[in-house]
Amino acid sequence: MKVAIDAWTARAGVMEGHIFRPVHRGDELHGDRLSEKVIWQLLRPYATAAGVPGIAPHDLRRSCAKMCRAGGEEIEQISMLLGHASVQTTERYYAQTVDMCSRQI
């Protein structure tokens, strides 16, 4: 997966910063990242079509952390992925995620 993302970002000329960026007509960049509101608007129709209309972008973030950990990823790498300042934050975050998922089953 990383190879595909690296190939895409190289072709797009994205060498640093956020991968997904707001673009106006004419391919003109507008800012350095998509807002939470834009991400929510993009996600909503796909979530509804998938039968989970109440899902929010942060739910996807929690799911990503949980799947990475279940796949054997080190907590330090997950911490970097999530942008947490410390591994302890990620450990608390992960514990809350596991607890929330177990209550939903």
Order of alpha helices (4+ residues) and beta strands (2+ residues): alpha-beta-beta-alpha-alpha-alpha-alpha
